[in-house]
Amino acid sequence: MLFLDWLTPWEFSPTLVVAFIVGGWLFVRGTRVHRVGKIRQVMFWIGLAFLYLSLHTRVDYYAERMFFIHRVQHLVLHHLGPLLVMGAYPGQVLRAGLGMRWRQHLCRFRATVAGRTLEATLTNKYLVPLLFVVLVLGFLLPTVQFYSMLDWRLYRFMNWSVVISGFLYWNLILDRRPSPPAALSPGGRVISPVVTMVPQMVAGAIITFTEYDLYPVFDLCGRAIPGMTAVTDQAIGGLTMWVLAGLVEVFGLLFALSTLMRLSGKGRLPERQRRRPGDGAKVAPVS
């Protein structure tokens, strides 16, 4: 009974339930069309389970009443869950799960100006990493955090926005193709996690070492662990951002580095593709 209590949604969201059911159903249908390895399937389902448990169970209750649990929740929503799901490369599988008519509609839409614009925006190599950082740091501003935790509409927008930005970001970083067709170059995929990691780690360090309560909203809501002081709760939350979130991004960096080395070994980097035999040896003109 205790386990079922944990799985009971704190705030029921039919939209979220439908999104998870449709996503899982499309993936299952897609695996009947494409051969998907066991590791990819395990990564997809674990990532989906992590996202569901963080968004639609009793965890959400404690995330509203403890800062460090709130940061662990966002670690899963922003970093770990999307990384696992996108690491399964589900795009082609999900498209295969659609019916033929829906696939045709999707193909025609992607060929339109609106479709190309939308796709270019969602894979923009500057906008996506910027949103990945800004959405996390923006909601950590004490005033923004205060109102986001009290207004259910802002609270849902906060959680959904970090999930979506996580999907978009890890879609760029975990891409194993050369550029083009990938939106971000192999070298850019190595540099990007460093650029996005540093401001989040700095913010985590500042929160960790701040000796006064930055987020009194958790006292206002009533802390779920009465014996823990606000400063201790805050320090653990800051460490979560500083260390754990940093480790997840380091994993993304190492994965991107391995992709860069693999493409380089196969001669598939853009610089090598542009080279031609004899380019390095120039013959001086005869005067």
C-alpha positions, 0 to 999 in steps of 0.5 A, spaced: 500 500 500 505 504 501 508 503 494 501 505 491 501 511 495 508 513 492 505 512 485 499 516 486 499 523 482 499 529 487 496 533 482 493 529 476 494 531 469 490 528 463 495 531 458 501 528 461 498 521 462 496 521 454 503 524 452 506 518 456 501 513 453 502 515 446 509 516 446 510 509 449 505 506 444 508 509 438 515 506 440 512 499 441 509 500 434 515 502 431 520 497 434 515 492 430 518 496 424 525 497 425 530 493 429 531 496 436 537 493 440 535 491 447 540 497 450 536 502 446 529 499 448 532 499 456 534 506 455 528 509 452 523 505 458 528 507 464 528 514 461 520 515 460 519 511 467 524 517 470 520 522 467 513 519 469 516 518 476 518 525 477 512 529 474 506 525 476 507 521 483 508 523 490 515 525 488 512 532 486 509 533 493 516 533 496 519 537 490 514 543 492 516 542 500 524 541 499 529 545 495 534 539 494 528 534 492 526 540 487 533 540 484 533 532 484 527 532 480 529 538 475 536 534 475 531 528 472 527 532 468 532 537 465 538 532 464 538 525 466 531 523 463 531 526 456 538 524 456 536 517 456 530 517 452 534 521 446 540 516 447 535 511 445 535 515 438 527 514 438 525 519 432 525 514 427 522 509 431 516 513 433 515 516 426 515 508 424 509 507 429 505 512 426 500 510 421 501 511 414 496 517 413 500 520 419 507 519 416 504 522 409 502 528 413 508 529 417 512 528 411 508 534 407 508 538 413 516 538 413 516 540 406 512 546 407 515 553 409 512 552 416 515 545 417 522 547 415 522 553 419 519 549 425 525 544 424 530 549 424 528 553 430 528 546 434 535 544 432 538 551 432 545 550 435 545 557 438 538 557 441 537 550 443 543 550 448 541 558 450 534 555 452 537 549 456 541 554 460 536 560 461 530 556 463 534 552 469 537 559 471 531 563 470 527 559 474 532 559 480 531 566 481 528 567 488 522 571 485 521 567 479 522 561 484 517 564 489 511 565 484 513 559 480 512 554 486 505 557 488 502 558 482 500 551 479 500 554 472 507 557 472 509 550 476 507 546 470 510 551 465 516 550 469 517 543 469 514 542 462 519 547 459 525 544 462 523 537 460 522 540 452 529 544 453 532 537 455 529 533 449 532 539 444 538 539 447 540 532 448 538 531 441 543 535 438 549 533 443 547 525 442 547 526 434 552 521 431 552 523 424 557 528 421 554 535 419 551 536 415 546 533 416 546 534 423 545 541 426 551 541 430 558 540 428 562 534 432 566 539 435 561 543 437 557 537 440 564 537 445 564 544 446 557 545 448 556 541 454 562 545 457 559 552 455 552 550 458 555 546 464 559 552 467 554 557 469 550 551 472 555 549 476 557 556 478 550 557 480 550 551 484 556 553 488 553 560 489 547 556 492 551 551 496 555 557 500 550 562 501 549 562 508 542 565 508 535 562 506 534 564 498 528 560 497 523 562 503 517 559 499 519 552 502 518 554 509 511 558 507 509 551 503 511 547 509 518 543 509 516 535 508 523 534 513 522 538 519 528 537 522 532 540 516 534 547 516 533 551 510 540 553 509 542 545 509 536 544 504 539 549 500 546 547 500 544 540 498 540 542 493 546 547 490 550 541 491 546 537 486 546 542 481 554 543 482 556 536 482 550 531 479 548 535 474 555 536 472 556 529 472 551 528 467 553 533 462 560 530 463 557 524 460 554 528 454 561 531 453 565 524 453 559 521 448 560 527 443 568 526 444 567 519 442 563 521 436 568 526 434 573 521 434 569 515 430 568 520 425 575 523 424 577 515 424 573 514 418 574 520 415 567 523 415 569 530 418 567 536 414 574 538 414 577 532 411 571 531 406 573 538 403 580 536 402 583 533 395 589 529 394 595 534 393 591 540 396 597 540 401 603 540 396 602 547 392 607 547 385 610 554 385 609 558 378 614 558 373 617 565 372 
